[in-house]
Structures are given as C-alpha cells and as structure tokens.
Amino acid sequence: MNFRTPASEPPIEPTQQTNPTEEAEATRTPTALVTGTNRGTGRGIAEALRDSGWNVLSLNRTLTGESWLGEIECDLADPGDIDRALAEVGERVDRLDACVLNAAVRRLHPVASLPLPELRESVAVNLMAPFHIAQSALPLVRAAGGLYVFVGSHAGTRFFEGGAAYCMTKSTLRALVEVLLLEERRNGVRAVLVSPGAIANRPGDGSPLKMSARSVGRFVEQLITRTPADIAVGEVEIRPARLDPQGALGLDRLQHV
Ligand SMILES: NC(=O)c1ccc[n+]([C@@H]2O[C@H](COP(=O)([O-])OP(=O)(O)OC[C@H]3O[C@@H](n4cnc5c(N)ncnc54)[C@H](OP(=O)(O)O)[C@@H]3O)[C@@H](O)[C@H]2O)c1
C-alpha cells in the first residue's frame, strides 16, 4: 500500500492542540493592585508595570486624576475605607496577578517623645493596612495564582535612634510575609518582602547615593514579571550601588552601634 500524500494535497502536519483556556490565559492583561502610587516609589512601581503592559489599580489617599493609575480613594489608616476600596477592586476585576503593599509613613521621634497618635498611625498604615488588604484581596490573588510584594525597609533589620515607630512596623512586616508565604504557597500564591535602603523618593532628589524611585520600580516590576513560576523569592534586600566615600568605615562604623 502506498501511504504517500497525493501531490495535489499538502502533507498533513500534526495539528497543534490549542486549549482555548490556555490561549485566553496567555493573552490576558495581568492586573496589579498597588498602594500609594501618587508619588515616590509607588509611582515608580506603577509606571514600570504599566510600561510592561500591566493594568494597574491603585489605592491612593491623594488622587492624581490620571486614569491609567486606576485610582480608588482610600485612607489606609481607616479600616472602613479599606473595606470599601477592596469591595470596589472586586467589582472591577476578578483576579489580581500582583498585590503590592507599598504605602507607608515614616514618623521619626525618640521613644521619650514619640506621640502615641503617630505610633498608632504608623501601626495602622504600615502594618494593619497591609495585613487587611492582603487578607481581603486573597480570593482575587488566589484566582490568579498571584504574588504579594510587601515593601519593607532596611529599617526592619537595622534599627536606629528615633526609628521606634518605623523600625517596629517594618520589622513586624517580615513576620507577616513569611507566614503568608508558608500558608499560601499551597494555594499557588507567593509573597516576597523587598527591603530597600535609601530611595530618592522626593521630586528633584538626584542623589547618586540613593536608588531612584524609577529604578526601584523597575526592580519590583522585574521581580513580579520575571521570576520563574517554580521559584518563590521570600525576601530580597536592595541598596544603593554607590556608597558615601566620607562615611564611617570598618571598625569606626561599629563603634557607633
Ligand atoms: N524613601 C526611602 O528611602 C525608603 C527606604 C526604604 C524603604 N522605603 C519604603 O518604600 C515605600 C515607599 O516609600 P517612599 O519613600 O516612596 O514613600 P513616600 O514618597 O513618602 O510616599 C508614601 C506614599 O504612601 C502614601 N500614604 C501614606 N499614608 C497613607 C494613608 N494613610 N493612606 C493612603 N496612602 C498613604 C502616600 O500618600 P499621600 O501622598 O496621600 O501621603 C504616598 O503615596 C514605603 O513602604 C517605605 O517604607 C522607603
């Protein structure tokens, strides 16, 4: 028997099995929820995600009016506001590929004079709000097999005078990220703590001894978009590439601890 294809007919190629669900998944625009995108590092993160084709939703207390930020007004010190804002997130999207907990306050006072309202605000914004948002967003993040990015700080491990409110909240955030990662990997969800050193977060700050908000934004975007699916990065510490040549070195530095 001759099994050759007649010359008039093209050879039959093995058909590529296309799964419509997989196809839709591959072309879907991913969405990230980011807190505090109106300025500073949060804005750098939002811009980098937008530039790589992501849809951004923002929880902002101060609104910019820029539609690409997908802003939802939210005072992170107010749990009722967070509930309302997350309900709105749920109306806008049915999954979150990334949830970036960036917004924070840095109130610096010695323990002797730290006003308790400022400590309460720090705990509310830097700790309670990330927990509250992470918990409320969990069904949406699970639906996407998404990634939580918590923006920590060197202050979470390198404590300093005047830093009680900031160091305490950033330090405790580390525990939350670790527990979340342990609990949620089985649901396909990952969590990472990014702990930066000095960032030039204010407009016009071109200090070569700080990381630009834009660079930190690009770094976070790469972490979100480039980490292979079978790797969970638990924690990453980043710092400026250049060091002050006048700064204390070696033993001198230790003598100030
Ligand atoms: N800058 C640094 O050197 C540095 C270093 C290490 C880590 N970090 C961390 O990086 C993250 C971003 O820092 P950044 O320096 O870029 O901050 P930033 O420029 O001071 O901006 C803070 C952001 O948080 C928002 N925010 C504060 N309180 C809020 C509230 N109650 N409700 C809603 N939003 C609120 C601010 O909104 P408003 O405009 O409405 O105030 C703003 O969008 C923080 O987690 C910080 O701890 C910063």
The ligand as an ORCA input file, in Angstrom:
! r2SCAN-3c Opt
* xyz 0 1
  N      12.351     56.512     50.793
  C      13.220     55.643     51.272
  O      14.419     55.939     51.403
  C      12.763     54.242     51.617
  C      13.735     53.331     52.043
  C      13.359     52.055     52.354
  C      12.041     51.671     52.239
  N      11.100     52.560     51.840
  C       9.715     52.097     51.749
  O       9.264     52.267     50.425
  C       7.867     52.506     50.443
  C       7.592     53.791     49.700
  O       8.330     54.794     50.331
  P       8.520     56.233     49.672
  O       9.695     56.840     50.337
  O       8.447     56.151     48.205
  O       7.208     56.941     50.232
  P       6.685     58.433     50.027
  O       7.310     59.082     48.864
  O       6.767     59.109     51.357
  O       5.139     58.120     49.693
  C       4.369     57.498     50.649
  C       3.127     57.003     49.974
  O       2.298     56.376     50.977
  C       1.036     57.015     50.948
  N       0.383     57.055     52.232
  C       0.866     57.434     53.424
  N      -0.089     57.390     54.368
  C      -1.222     56.983     53.746
  C      -2.550     56.750     54.160
  N      -2.954     56.943     55.431
  N      -3.443     56.317     53.236
  C      -3.085     56.136     51.959
  N      -1.839     56.345     51.499
  C      -0.935     56.759     52.389
  C       1.332     58.431     50.484
  O       0.144     59.065     50.070
  P      -0.073     60.662     50.325
  O       0.592     61.367     49.184
  O      -1.553     60.813     50.340
  O       0.568     60.995     51.650
  C       2.315     58.143     49.361
  O       1.657     57.695     48.221
  C       7.449     52.550     51.908
  O       6.956     51.300     52.307
  C       8.759     52.863     52.626
  O       8.751     52.393     53.947
  C      11.433     53.853     51.518
*
